[in-house]
Amino acid sequence: MLIRKYLYIMATLLASTMSCSGSANKASSEQTAASESTTVTPGIKFNADSAYAFVQRQCDFGPRVPNTQAHRDCALYLESELRRNGADVTVQKASLKAFDGTMLQSFNIIGEFYPEKKERVLLLAHWDTRPWADRDEDESKHKEPVMGANDGGSGVGVLLEMARLLRTNEPNVGIDILFLDSEDWGSYSVDDSWALGAQYWANNPHREGYVKPRYGILLDMVGDIDAVFSKEYFSSRYAGGIVDKVWATAQHLGYSRFVNREGGAITDDHLQINQMGIPCIDIIDMRENSSTGFFPMWHTTGDTMERIDRTSLEAVGQTLTTLFLEKK
Ligand SMILES: [Zn+2]
């Protein structure tokens, strides 16, 4: 994904303008809520060890770069995991043209859980990894693929654990889990070169008669040891109510990684989903004090299991579990 620097500045300006024009009370009450958050015992426990093992399992295939054997093997694995846990699974195959002309043999994999439920929510993550570690400090490594333990693997790991929980716990809404392909074969100078799988899915329903879910939640880079989740700009703009609901749940559970701060604007899969009419937020780790705007190992050969932390996976996974699996 790509950070939009100019929009980041706009979002920051907007936030400061808003707090000068009547929203100051809201901001300060949110801060109070965060500082008073208590740790509550969840009714259904998200298993972070299991989520961690699902991230490891993906890395065991190697980098999941489109057109490689590791990528094809991992696609089969993801499909079988969703099926094993009781979902109606569709694999949407497409040959997608990357900015450099490469045709990417892509697989969007979707599992529909409890298909009889009319009211539905979409949970999604990209599962491919970047072919080039072109943000590595060591220039000689720029042509090596990224392992993508965090960038790709972490979001999918959390959702695979959600899938495992869905097998035995009936959710309060129907859940569609969508693993999108070909997100990360992009050019930093071409906005729409990213999220090719999402672009395809947004324009081509994976099956006839698919009814759009009420809203979506995208997970991206949710596993780094120092992960911080601020409120991404497009998420607030398209689906502010969902952002508030998710952040309030996380803070109620005591997860201080979810902060009440406006984040930058990110070109990520959720933008496509929003543009097709499904309000969608992005839970994504953004850093104010990093030169790229993301975690330090972003698009480097250092995006490996060493920095994946169970507490980050748990903060996101338990929040979703509490939202959708605990009876209201
Ligand atoms: Zn990436």
py3Dmol code that shows the C-alpha trace and the ligand (Angstrom):
import py3Dmol

protein = """\
ATOM      1  CA  MET A   1       0.000   0.000   0.000  1.00  0.00           C
ATOM      2  CA  LEU A   2       0.916   3.574  -0.424  1.00  0.00           C
ATOM      3  CA  ILE A   3       0.729   6.513   1.919  1.00  0.00           C
ATOM      4  CA  ARG A   4      -0.622   9.707   0.439  1.00  0.00           C
ATOM      5  CA  LYS A   5       1.587  12.376   1.909  1.00  0.00           C
ATOM      6  CA  TYR A   6      -0.467  15.323   0.667  1.00  0.00           C
ATOM      7  CA  LEU A   7      -3.639  13.860   2.117  1.00  0.00           C
ATOM      8  CA  TYR A   8      -1.827  13.164   5.355  1.00  0.00           C
ATOM      9  CA  ILE A   9      -1.135  16.864   5.647  1.00  0.00           C
ATOM     10  CA  MET A  10      -4.770  17.618   4.746  1.00  0.00           C
ATOM     11  CA  ALA A  11      -6.044  15.193   7.362  1.00  0.00           C
ATOM     12  CA  THR A  12      -3.819  16.738  10.008  1.00  0.00           C
ATOM     13  CA  LEU A  13      -5.008  20.231   9.085  1.00  0.00           C
ATOM     14  CA  LEU A  14      -8.614  19.061   9.087  1.00  0.00           C
ATOM     15  CA  ALA A  15      -8.229  17.525  12.517  1.00  0.00           C
ATOM     16  CA  SER A  16      -6.772  20.730  13.948  1.00  0.00           C
ATOM     17  CA  THR A  17      -9.474  22.830  12.269  1.00  0.00           C
ATOM     18  CA  MET A  18     -12.171  20.568  13.648  1.00  0.00           C
ATOM     19  CA  SER A  19     -10.917  20.841  17.174  1.00  0.00           C
ATOM     20  CA  CYS A  20     -11.073  24.634  16.856  1.00  0.00           C
ATOM     21  CA  SER A  21     -14.663  24.617  15.641  1.00  0.00           C
ATOM     22  CA  GLY A  22     -16.770  22.810  18.165  1.00  0.00           C
ATOM     23  CA  SER A  23     -15.474  19.255  18.085  1.00  0.00           C
ATOM     24  CA  ALA A  24     -13.065  19.897  20.923  1.00  0.00           C
ATOM     25  CA  ASN A  25     -15.472  18.470  23.487  1.00  0.00           C
ATOM     26  CA  LYS A  26     -15.790  15.256  21.542  1.00  0.00           C
ATOM     27  CA  ALA A  27     -12.019  14.937  21.241  1.00  0.00           C
ATOM     28  CA  SER A  28     -11.426  15.454  24.927  1.00  0.00           C
ATOM     29  CA  SER A  29     -14.171  13.028  25.960  1.00  0.00           C
ATOM     30  CA  GLU A  30     -12.606  10.415  23.672  1.00  0.00           C
ATOM     31  CA  GLN A  31      -9.258  10.945  25.340  1.00  0.00           C
ATOM     32  CA  THR A  32     -10.889  10.496  28.734  1.00  0.00           C
ATOM     33  CA  ALA A  33     -12.485   7.265  27.573  1.00  0.00           C
ATOM     34  CA  ALA A  34      -9.088   5.963  26.465  1.00  0.00           C
ATOM     35  CA  SER A  35      -7.363   6.771  29.726  1.00  0.00           C
ATOM     36  CA  GLU A  36     -10.166   5.196  31.769  1.00  0.00           C
ATOM     37  CA  SER A  37     -10.297   1.983  29.760  1.00  0.00           C
ATOM     38  CA  THR A  38     -10.388  -1.131  31.876  1.00  0.00           C
ATOM     39  CA  THR A  39      -9.308  -4.616  31.020  1.00  0.00           C
ATOM     40  CA  VAL A  40     -12.370  -6.810  30.885  1.00  0.00           C
ATOM     41  CA  THR A  41     -12.433 -10.570  30.522  1.00  0.00           C
ATOM     42  CA  PRO A  42     -13.836 -11.433  27.119  1.00  0.00           C
ATOM     43  CA  GLY A  43     -16.569 -14.064  26.893  1.00  0.00           C
ATOM     44  CA  ILE A  44     -14.978 -15.765  23.893  1.00  0.00           C
ATOM     45  CA  LYS A  45     -11.209 -15.765  23.805  1.00  0.00           C
ATOM     46  CA  PHE A  46      -9.272 -15.072  20.617  1.00  0.00           C
ATOM     47  CA  ASN A  47      -6.246 -17.387  20.646  1.00  0.00           C
ATOM     48  CA  ALA A  48      -3.179 -15.305  19.748  1.00  0.00           C
ATOM     49  CA  ASP A  49      -0.862 -18.342  19.807  1.00  0.00           C
ATOM     50  CA  SER A  50      -2.988 -19.923  17.125  1.00  0.00           C
ATOM     51  CA  ALA A  51      -3.035 -16.707  15.062  1.00  0.00           C
ATOM     52  CA  TYR A  52       0.764 -16.536  15.384  1.00  0.00           C
ATOM     53  CA  ALA A  53       1.045 -20.111  14.116  1.00  0.00           C
ATOM     54  CA  PHE A  54      -1.128 -19.167  11.120  1.00  0.00           C
ATOM     55  CA  VAL A  55       1.289 -16.326  10.279  1.00  0.00           C
ATOM     56  CA  GLN A  56       4.228 -18.730  10.623  1.00  0.00           C
ATOM     57  CA  ARG A  57       2.500 -21.277   8.421  1.00  0.00           C
ATOM     58  CA  GLN A  58       2.194 -18.759   5.592  1.00  0.00           C
ATOM     59  CA  CYS A  59       5.876 -17.783   5.918  1.00  0.00           C
ATOM     60  CA  ASP A  60       6.817 -21.466   5.755  1.00  0.00           C
ATOM     61  CA  PHE A  61       5.718 -21.378   2.102  1.00  0.00           C
ATOM     62  CA  GLY A  62       8.228 -18.568   1.479  1.00  0.00           C
ATOM     63  CA  PRO A  63       7.371 -15.129   0.065  1.00  0.00           C
ATOM     64  CA  ARG A  64       3.861 -15.347  -1.502  1.00  0.00           C
ATOM     65  CA  VAL A  65       4.737 -13.457  -4.670  1.00  0.00           C
ATOM     66  CA  PRO A  66       2.291 -13.921  -7.576  1.00  0.00           C
ATOM     67  CA  ASN A  67       3.419 -16.361 -10.319  1.00  0.00           C
ATOM     68  CA  THR A  68       5.547 -18.430  -7.895  1.00  0.00           C
ATOM     69  CA  GLN A  69       4.988 -21.955  -6.567  1.00  0.00           C
ATOM     70  CA  ALA A  70       4.874 -20.650  -2.973  1.00  0.00           C
ATOM     71  CA  HIS A  71       2.013 -18.358  -3.982  1.00  0.00           C
ATOM     72  CA  ARG A  72       0.031 -21.150  -5.637  1.00  0.00           C
ATOM     73  CA  ASP A  73       0.622 -23.492  -2.682  1.00  0.00           C
ATOM     74  CA  CYS A  74      -0.480 -20.869  -0.185  1.00  0.00           C
ATOM     75  CA  ALA A  75      -3.658 -20.173  -2.192  1.00  0.00           C
ATOM     76  CA  LEU A  76      -4.609 -23.854  -1.866  1.00  0.00           C
ATOM     77  CA  TYR A  77      -3.834 -23.751   1.844  1.00  0.00           C
ATOM     78  CA  LEU A  78      -6.025 -20.687   2.462  1.00  0.00           C
ATOM     79  CA  GLU A  79      -8.877 -22.207   0.498  1.00  0.00           C
ATOM     80  CA  SER A  80      -8.668 -25.459   2.444  1.00  0.00           C
ATOM     81  CA  GLU A  81      -8.542 -23.671   5.817  1.00  0.00           C
ATOM     82  CA  LEU A  82     -11.748 -21.738   5.074  1.00  0.00           C
ATOM     83  CA  ARG A  83     -13.452 -24.881   3.812  1.00  0.00           C
ATOM     84  CA  ARG A  84     -12.309 -26.935   6.800  1.00  0.00           C
ATOM     85  CA  ASN A  85     -13.987 -24.444   9.105  1.00  0.00           C
ATOM     86  CA  GLY A  86     -17.331 -24.666   7.366  1.00  0.00           C
ATOM     87  CA  ALA A  87     -17.408 -21.744   4.951  1.00  0.00           C
ATOM     88  CA  ASP A  88     -18.871 -21.732   1.457  1.00  0.00           C
ATOM     89  CA  VAL A  89     -15.675 -21.011  -0.449  1.00  0.00           C
ATOM     90  CA  THR A  90     -15.164 -19.429  -3.854  1.00  0.00           C
ATOM     91  CA  VAL A  91     -11.774 -18.946  -5.468  1.00  0.00           C
ATOM     92  CA  GLN A  92     -11.893 -16.109  -7.959  1.00  0.00           C
ATOM     93  CA  LYS A  93      -9.119 -16.539 -10.507  1.00  0.00           C
ATOM     94  CA  ALA A  94      -7.962 -13.676 -12.686  1.00  0.00           C
ATOM     95  CA  SER A  95      -4.984 -12.672 -14.768  1.00  0.00           C
ATOM     96  CA  LEU A  96      -4.258  -9.092 -13.741  1.00  0.00           C
ATOM     97  CA  LYS A  97      -1.905  -6.706 -15.512  1.00  0.00           C
ATOM     98  CA  ALA A  98       0.645  -5.045 -13.237  1.00  0.00           C
ATOM     99  CA  PHE A  99       2.065  -1.541 -13.883  1.00  0.00           C
ATOM    100  CA  ASP A 100       5.220  -3.101 -15.376  1.00  0.00           C
ATOM    101  CA  GLY A 101       3.216  -5.241 -17.809  1.00  0.00           C
ATOM    102  CA  THR A 102       3.572  -8.502 -15.884  1.00  0.00           C
ATOM    103  CA  MET A 103       0.429 -10.637 -15.927  1.00  0.00           C
ATOM    104  CA  LEU A 104      -0.244 -11.773 -12.365  1.00  0.00           C
ATOM    105  CA  GLN A 105      -2.058 -15.091 -11.941  1.00  0.00           C
ATOM    106  CA  SER A 106      -4.239 -13.986  -9.044  1.00  0.00           C
ATOM    107  CA  PHE A 107      -6.568 -15.713  -6.616  1.00  0.00           C
ATOM    108  CA  ASN A 108      -9.112 -13.844  -4.499  1.00  0.00           C
ATOM    109  CA  ILE A 109     -10.342 -16.344  -1.935  1.00  0.00           C
ATOM    110  CA  ILE A 110     -13.648 -15.772  -0.153  1.00  0.00           C
ATOM    111  CA  GLY A 111     -15.314 -17.850   2.554  1.00  0.00           C
ATOM    112  CA  GLU A 112     -18.948 -17.140   3.413  1.00  0.00           C
ATOM    113  CA  PHE A 113     -19.777 -18.247   6.972  1.00  0.00           C
ATOM    114  CA  TYR A 114     -23.392 -18.797   8.021  1.00  0.00           C
ATOM    115  CA  PRO A 115     -24.685 -17.943   4.528  1.00  0.00           C
ATOM    116  CA  GLU A 116     -28.291 -18.084   5.747  1.00  0.00           C
ATOM    117  CA  LYS A 117     -27.805 -14.880   7.753  1.00  0.00           C
ATOM    118  CA  LYS A 118     -29.073 -11.867   5.840  1.00  0.00           C
ATOM    119  CA  GLU A 119     -27.141  -9.206   7.686  1.00  0.00           C
ATOM    120  CA  ARG A 120     -23.454  -9.609   6.836  1.00  0.00           C
ATOM    121  CA  VAL A 121     -20.040  -8.106   7.520  1.00  0.00           C
ATOM    122  CA  LEU A 122     -16.908  -8.440   5.374  1.00  0.00           C
ATOM    123  CA  LEU A 123     -13.513  -9.081   6.998  1.00  0.00           C
ATOM    124  CA  LEU A 124     -10.575  -8.857   4.628  1.00  0.00           C
ATOM    125  CA  ALA A 125      -6.794  -8.804   4.206  1.00  0.00           C
ATOM    126  CA  HIS A 126      -4.369  -9.099   1.306  1.00  0.00           C
ATOM    127  CA  TRP A 127      -2.408 -12.341   1.249  1.00  0.00           C
ATOM    128  CA  ASP A 128       0.231 -11.717  -1.442  1.00  0.00           C
ATOM    129  CA  THR A 129       3.656 -10.323  -0.601  1.00  0.00           C
ATOM    130  CA  ARG A 130       5.801  -7.736  -2.358  1.00  0.00           C
ATOM    131  CA  PRO A 131       8.251  -8.993  -5.003  1.00  0.00           C
ATOM    132  CA  TRP A 132      10.883  -6.350  -4.146  1.00  0.00           C
ATOM    133  CA  ALA A 133      12.383  -5.302  -0.808  1.00  0.00           C
ATOM    134  CA  ASP A 134      12.929  -1.862  -2.295  1.00  0.00           C
ATOM    135  CA  ARG A 135      12.867  -0.015   1.019  1.00  0.00           C
ATOM    136  CA  ASP A 136      15.727  -2.097   2.447  1.00  0.00           C
ATOM    137  CA  GLU A 137      18.677  -0.115   3.841  1.00  0.00           C
ATOM    138  CA  ASP A 138      20.944  -2.460   1.863  1.00  0.00           C
ATOM    139  CA  GLU A 139      20.488  -1.546  -1.784  1.00  0.00           C
ATOM    140  CA  SER A 140      21.827  -4.913  -2.933  1.00  0.00           C
ATOM    141  CA  LYS A 141      18.658  -6.472  -1.503  1.00  0.00           C
ATOM    142  CA  HIS A 142      16.183  -4.295  -3.391  1.00  0.00           C
ATOM    143  CA  LYS A 143      15.399  -7.037  -5.908  1.00  0.00           C
ATOM    144  CA  GLU A 144      14.794  -9.720  -3.261  1.00  0.00           C
ATOM    145  CA  PRO A 145      11.189 -10.594  -2.367  1.00  0.00           C
ATOM    146  CA  VAL A 146       9.649  -9.538   0.951  1.00  0.00           C
ATOM    147  CA  MET A 147       8.733 -12.361   3.346  1.00  0.00           C
ATOM    148  CA  GLY A 148       5.731 -10.339   4.459  1.00  0.00           C
ATOM    149  CA  ALA A 149       5.229 -11.825   7.923  1.00  0.00           C
ATOM    150  CA  ASN A 150       3.577  -8.533   8.855  1.00  0.00           C
ATOM    151  CA  ASP A 151       2.729  -7.048   5.432  1.00  0.00           C
ATOM    152  CA  GLY A 152       0.299  -9.678   4.271  1.00  0.00           C
ATOM    153  CA  GLY A 153       0.785 -12.526   6.751  1.00  0.00           C
ATOM    154  CA  SER A 154      -0.453 -10.879   9.954  1.00  0.00           C
ATOM    155  CA  GLY A 155      -3.908  -9.823   8.740  1.00  0.00           C
ATOM    156  CA  VAL A 156      -4.488 -13.219   7.164  1.00  0.00           C
ATOM    157  CA  GLY A 157      -3.269 -14.957  10.354  1.00  0.00           C
ATOM    158  CA  VAL A 158      -5.819 -13.088  12.465  1.00  0.00           C
ATOM    159  CA  LEU A 159      -8.606 -13.912   9.998  1.00  0.00           C
ATOM    160  CA  LEU A 160      -7.643 -17.606   9.853  1.00  0.00           C
ATOM    161  CA  GLU A 161      -8.021 -17.725  13.617  1.00  0.00           C
ATOM    162  CA  MET A 162     -11.390 -15.964  13.272  1.00  0.00           C
ATOM    163  CA  ALA A 163     -12.357 -18.679  10.771  1.00  0.00           C
ATOM    164  CA  ARG A 164     -11.383 -21.366  13.284  1.00  0.00           C
ATOM    165  CA  LEU A 165     -13.543 -19.701  15.946  1.00  0.00           C
ATOM    166  CA  LEU A 166     -16.455 -19.369  13.515  1.00  0.00           C
ATOM    167  CA  ARG A 167     -16.573 -23.122  13.117  1.00  0.00           C
ATOM    168  CA  THR A 168     -17.898 -23.543  16.654  1.00  0.00           C
ATOM    169  CA  ASN A 169     -19.233 -20.099  17.578  1.00  0.00           C
ATOM    170  CA  GLU A 170     -22.229 -18.712  15.769  1.00  0.00           C
ATOM    171  CA  PRO A 171     -21.690 -14.998  15.072  1.00  0.00           C
ATOM    172  CA  ASN A 172     -24.358 -12.331  15.562  1.00  0.00           C
ATOM    173  CA  VAL A 173     -24.086 -11.475  11.831  1.00  0.00           C
ATOM    174  CA  GLY A 174     -23.045 -13.504   8.795  1.00  0.00           C
ATOM    175  CA  ILE A 175     -19.307 -13.162   8.149  1.00  0.00           C
ATOM    176  CA  ASP A 176     -17.546 -13.125   4.774  1.00  0.00           C
ATOM    177  CA  ILE A 177     -13.770 -13.538   4.994  1.00  0.00           C
ATOM    178  CA  LEU A 178     -12.008 -12.260   1.882  1.00  0.00           C
ATOM    179  CA  PHE A 179      -8.331 -12.834   1.121  1.00  0.00           C
ATOM    180  CA  LEU A 180      -7.341 -10.465  -1.663  1.00  0.00           C
ATOM    181  CA  ASP A 181      -4.448 -11.056  -4.017  1.00  0.00           C
ATOM    182  CA  SER A 182      -2.019  -8.799  -5.899  1.00  0.00           C
ATOM    183  CA  GLU A 183      -2.138  -5.850  -3.517  1.00  0.00           C
ATOM    184  CA  ASP A 184       1.569  -5.290  -3.223  1.00  0.00           C
ATOM    185  CA  TRP A 185       2.962  -5.401  -6.792  1.00  0.00           C
ATOM    186  CA  GLY A 186       2.656  -1.618  -7.062  1.00  0.00           C
ATOM    187  CA  SER A 187       4.706   1.393  -8.113  1.00  0.00           C
ATOM    188  CA  TYR A 188       5.153   4.223  -5.598  1.00  0.00           C
ATOM    189  CA  SER A 189       4.503   6.722  -8.361  1.00  0.00           C
ATOM    190  CA  VAL A 190       1.285   5.158  -9.735  1.00  0.00           C
ATOM    191  CA  ASP A 191      -1.679   5.272  -7.332  1.00  0.00           C
ATOM    192  CA  ASP A 192      -3.877   2.669  -9.026  1.00  0.00           C
ATOM    193  CA  SER A 193      -1.060   0.162  -9.511  1.00  0.00           C
ATOM    194  CA  TRP A 194      -1.798  -1.191  -6.006  1.00  0.00           C
ATOM    195  CA  ALA A 195      -4.675  -3.385  -4.800  1.00  0.00           C
ATOM    196  CA  LEU A 196      -5.244  -5.107  -8.158  1.00  0.00           C
ATOM    197  CA  GLY A 197      -7.122  -8.018  -6.573  1.00  0.00           C
ATOM    198  CA  ALA A 198      -9.439  -5.582  -4.786  1.00  0.00           C
ATOM    199  CA  GLN A 199     -10.000  -3.628  -7.995  1.00  0.00           C
ATOM    200  CA  TYR A 200     -10.985  -6.839  -9.740  1.00  0.00           C
ATOM    201  CA  TRP A 201     -13.304  -8.042  -6.954  1.00  0.00           C
ATOM    202  CA  ALA A 202     -14.971  -4.606  -6.758  1.00  0.00           C
ATOM    203  CA  ASN A 203     -15.886  -4.855 -10.452  1.00  0.00           C
ATOM    204  CA  ASN A 204     -16.586  -8.600 -10.673  1.00  0.00           C
ATOM    205  CA  PRO A 205     -18.705 -10.278  -7.994  1.00  0.00           C
ATOM    206  CA  HIS A 206     -17.145 -13.669  -7.131  1.00  0.00           C
ATOM    207  CA  ARG A 207     -20.526 -15.352  -7.587  1.00  0.00           C
ATOM    208  CA  GLU A 208     -23.899 -14.537  -9.060  1.00  0.00           C
ATOM    209  CA  GLY A 209     -26.368 -13.073  -6.602  1.00  0.00           C
ATOM    210  CA  TYR A 210     -23.785 -12.033  -3.998  1.00  0.00           C
ATOM    211  CA  VAL A 211     -25.428  -9.496  -1.698  1.00  0.00           C
ATOM    212  CA  LYS A 212     -23.146  -6.717  -0.512  1.00  0.00           C
ATOM    213  CA  PRO A 213     -22.344  -6.878   3.187  1.00  0.00           C
ATOM    214  CA  ARG A 214     -23.302  -3.917   5.404  1.00  0.00           C
ATOM    215  CA  TYR A 215     -19.699  -2.893   5.913  1.00  0.00           C
ATOM    216  CA  GLY A 216     -16.124  -4.140   5.797  1.00  0.00           C
ATOM    217  CA  ILE A 217     -13.048  -4.214   8.026  1.00  0.00           C
ATOM    218  CA  LEU A 218      -9.623  -4.517   6.396  1.00  0.00           C
ATOM    219  CA  LEU A 219      -6.600  -5.688   8.402  1.00  0.00           C
ATOM    220  CA  ASP A 220      -3.158  -4.692   7.172  1.00  0.00           C
ATOM    221  CA  MET A 221       0.148  -4.929   9.043  1.00  0.00           C
ATOM    222  CA  VAL A 222      -1.405  -5.774  12.393  1.00  0.00           C
ATOM    223  CA  GLY A 223       1.385  -7.924  13.846  1.00  0.00           C
ATOM    224  CA  ASP A 224       4.452  -5.766  14.528  1.00  0.00           C
ATOM    225  CA  ILE A 225       5.696  -5.657  18.106  1.00  0.00           C
ATOM    226  CA  ASP A 226       5.197  -1.869  18.283  1.00  0.00           C
ATOM    227  CA  ALA A 227       1.976  -1.681  16.251  1.00  0.00           C
ATOM    228  CA  VAL A 228      -0.137   1.449  16.763  1.00  0.00           C
ATOM    229  CA  PHE A 229      -3.554   1.853  15.200  1.00  0.00           C
ATOM    230  CA  SER A 230      -4.617   5.410  14.542  1.00  0.00           C
ATOM    231  CA  LYS A 231      -7.751   6.315  12.585  1.00  0.00           C
ATOM    232  CA  GLU A 232      -6.946   6.154   8.878  1.00  0.00           C
ATOM    233  CA  TYR A 233      -8.282   9.094   6.842  1.00  0.00           C
ATOM    234  CA  PHE A 234     -10.462   7.297   4.238  1.00  0.00           C
ATOM    235  CA  SER A 235     -11.876   4.994   6.927  1.00  0.00           C
ATOM    236  CA  SER A 236     -13.111   7.984   8.918  1.00  0.00           C
ATOM    237  CA  ARG A 237     -14.399   9.689   5.799  1.00  0.00           C
ATOM    238  CA  TYR A 238     -16.374   6.735   4.403  1.00  0.00           C
ATOM    239  CA  ALA A 239     -17.214   4.779   7.544  1.00  0.00           C
ATOM    240  CA  GLY A 240     -16.639   6.986  10.599  1.00  0.00           C
ATOM    241  CA  GLY A 241     -19.306   5.199  12.641  1.00  0.00           C
ATOM    242  CA  ILE A 242     -17.589   1.832  12.152  1.00  0.00           C
ATOM    243  CA  VAL A 243     -14.221   3.326  13.120  1.00  0.00           C
ATOM    244  CA  ASP A 244     -15.770   4.661  16.338  1.00  0.00           C
ATOM    245  CA  LYS A 245     -17.434   1.312  17.122  1.00  0.00           C
ATOM    246  CA  VAL A 246     -14.242  -0.708  16.571  1.00  0.00           C
ATOM    247  CA  TRP A 247     -12.004   1.717  18.484  1.00  0.00           C
ATOM    248  CA  ALA A 248     -14.474   1.928  21.396  1.00  0.00           C
ATOM    249  CA  THR A 249     -14.598  -1.883  21.634  1.00  0.00           C
ATOM    250  CA  ALA A 250     -10.797  -2.174  21.541  1.00  0.00           C
ATOM    251  CA  GLN A 251     -10.372   0.495  24.204  1.00  0.00           C
ATOM    252  CA  HIS A 252     -13.061  -1.069  26.385  1.00  0.00           C
ATOM    253  CA  LEU A 253     -11.035  -4.284  26.239  1.00  0.00           C
ATOM    254  CA  GLY A 254      -7.957  -2.308  27.344  1.00  0.00           C
ATOM    255  CA  TYR A 255      -6.001  -2.315  24.085  1.00  0.00           C
ATOM    256  CA  SER A 256      -4.093   0.965  24.157  1.00  0.00           C
ATOM    257  CA  ARG A 257      -2.614   0.309  20.680  1.00  0.00           C
ATOM    258  CA  PHE A 258      -5.883   1.706  19.341  1.00  0.00           C
ATOM    259  CA  VAL A 259      -5.344   5.443  19.757  1.00  0.00           C
ATOM    260  CA  ASN A 260      -7.740   8.344  19.237  1.00  0.00           C
ATOM    261  CA  ARG A 261      -5.549  10.070  16.696  1.00  0.00           C
ATOM    262  CA  GLU A 262      -6.183  10.912  13.063  1.00  0.00           C
ATOM    263  CA  GLY A 263      -3.836   8.880  10.873  1.00  0.00           C
ATOM    264  CA  GLY A 264      -2.664   9.407   7.312  1.00  0.00           C
ATOM    265  CA  ALA A 265      -4.556   8.562   4.134  1.00  0.00           C
ATOM    266  CA  ILE A 266      -3.657   5.185   2.699  1.00  0.00           C
ATOM    267  CA  THR A 267      -4.193   3.765  -0.767  1.00  0.00           C
ATOM    268  CA  ASP A 268      -5.117   0.243   0.273  1.00  0.00           C
ATOM    269  CA  ASP A 269      -7.713  -2.426  -0.548  1.00  0.00           C
ATOM    270  CA  HIS A 270     -10.408  -0.641   1.456  1.00  0.00           C
ATOM    271  CA  LEU A 271     -10.489   2.274  -0.975  1.00  0.00           C
ATOM    272  CA  GLN A 272     -11.775  -0.006  -3.755  1.00  0.00           C
ATOM    273  CA  ILE A 273     -14.340  -1.544  -1.421  1.00  0.00           C
ATOM    274  CA  ASN A 274     -15.582   1.902  -0.377  1.00  0.00           C
ATOM    275  CA  GLN A 275     -15.831   3.017  -3.977  1.00  0.00           C
ATOM    276  CA  MET A 276     -18.055   0.022  -4.805  1.00  0.00           C
ATOM    277  CA  GLY A 277     -20.472   1.125  -2.090  1.00  0.00           C
ATOM    278  CA  ILE A 278     -19.479  -0.995   0.919  1.00  0.00           C
ATOM    279  CA  PRO A 279     -18.327   1.297   3.766  1.00  0.00           C
ATOM    280  CA  CYS A 280     -14.958  -0.140   4.781  1.00  0.00           C
ATOM    281  CA  ILE A 281     -12.345   0.757   7.365  1.00  0.00           C
ATOM    282  CA  ASP A 282      -8.641  -0.104   7.460  1.00  0.00           C
ATOM    283  CA  ILE A 283      -7.030  -1.223  10.713  1.00  0.00           C
ATOM    284  CA  ILE A 284      -3.450  -0.435   9.773  1.00  0.00           C
ATOM    285  CA  ASP A 285      -0.279   0.286  11.697  1.00  0.00           C
ATOM    286  CA  MET A 286       0.905   3.807  10.869  1.00  0.00           C
ATOM    287  CA  ARG A 287       3.837   5.573  12.510  1.00  0.00           C
ATOM    288  CA  GLU A 288       4.259   9.313  12.910  1.00  0.00           C
ATOM    289  CA  ASN A 289       7.977   9.007  13.640  1.00  0.00           C
ATOM    290  CA  SER A 290       8.989   6.773  10.745  1.00  0.00           C
ATOM    291  CA  SER A 291      10.384   7.971   7.419  1.00  0.00           C
ATOM    292  CA  THR A 292       8.023   5.714   5.427  1.00  0.00           C
ATOM    293  CA  GLY A 293       4.971   6.250   7.652  1.00  0.00           C
ATOM    294  CA  PHE A 294       4.875   2.530   8.473  1.00  0.00           C
ATOM    295  CA  PHE A 295       6.663  -0.011  10.688  1.00  0.00           C
ATOM    296  CA  PRO A 296      10.480   0.095  10.342  1.00  0.00           C
ATOM    297  CA  MET A 297      10.763  -3.150   8.334  1.00  0.00           C
ATOM    298  CA  TRP A 298       8.106  -2.174   5.762  1.00  0.00           C
ATOM    299  CA  HIS A 299       9.102  -3.435   2.288  1.00  0.00           C
ATOM    300  CA  THR A 300      12.467  -4.702   3.537  1.00  0.00           C
ATOM    301  CA  THR A 301      13.972  -8.167   3.938  1.00  0.00           C
ATOM    302  CA  GLY A 302      13.449  -7.664   7.692  1.00  0.00           C
ATOM    303  CA  ASP A 303       9.665  -8.172   7.519  1.00  0.00           C
ATOM    304  CA  THR A 304       9.992 -11.616   9.098  1.00  0.00           C
ATOM    305  CA  MET A 305       8.553 -13.553  12.066  1.00  0.00           C
ATOM    306  CA  GLU A 306      11.130 -11.992  14.439  1.00  0.00           C
ATOM    307  CA  ARG A 307       9.044  -8.858  14.861  1.00  0.00           C
ATOM    308  CA  ILE A 308       5.613 -10.512  14.973  1.00  0.00           C
ATOM    309  CA  ASP A 309       4.102 -10.128  18.410  1.00  0.00           C
ATOM    310  CA  ARG A 310       1.183 -12.063  19.829  1.00  0.00           C
ATOM    311  CA  THR A 311      -0.152  -9.085  21.770  1.00  0.00           C
ATOM    312  CA  SER A 312      -0.616  -7.066  18.564  1.00  0.00           C
ATOM    313  CA  LEU A 313      -2.426  -9.943  16.863  1.00  0.00           C
ATOM    314  CA  GLU A 314      -4.553 -10.372  19.973  1.00  0.00           C
ATOM    315  CA  ALA A 315      -5.549  -6.691  20.200  1.00  0.00           C
ATOM    316  CA  VAL A 316      -7.046  -6.836  16.707  1.00  0.00           C
ATOM    317  CA  GLY A 317      -8.375 -10.394  16.859  1.00  0.00           C
ATOM    318  CA  GLN A 318     -10.009 -10.077  20.264  1.00  0.00           C
ATOM    319  CA  THR A 319     -11.677  -6.818  19.222  1.00  0.00           C
ATOM    320  CA  LEU A 320     -13.261  -8.562  16.212  1.00  0.00           C
ATOM    321  CA  THR A 321     -14.163 -11.604  18.301  1.00  0.00           C
ATOM    322  CA  THR A 322     -15.903  -9.473  20.910  1.00  0.00           C
ATOM    323  CA  LEU A 323     -17.717  -7.474  18.239  1.00  0.00           C
ATOM    324  CA  PHE A 324     -19.039 -10.391  16.213  1.00  0.00           C
ATOM    325  CA  LEU A 325     -18.941 -13.580  18.277  1.00  0.00           C
ATOM    326  CA  GLU A 326     -20.151 -12.493  21.683  1.00  0.00           C
ATOM    327  CA  LYS A 327     -23.875 -12.503  22.076  1.00  0.00           C
ATOM    328  CA  LYS A 328     -25.297  -9.047  22.597  1.00  0.00           C
TER     329      LYS A 328
END
"""
ligand_1 = """\
1
ZN
Zn 3.134 -3.724 1.249
"""
view = py3Dmol.view(width=600, height=400)
view.addModel(protein, "pdb")
view.setStyle({"model": 0}, {"cartoon": {"style": "trace"}})
view.addModel(ligand_1, "xyz")
view.setStyle({"model": 1}, {"stick": {}})
view.zoomTo()
view.show()
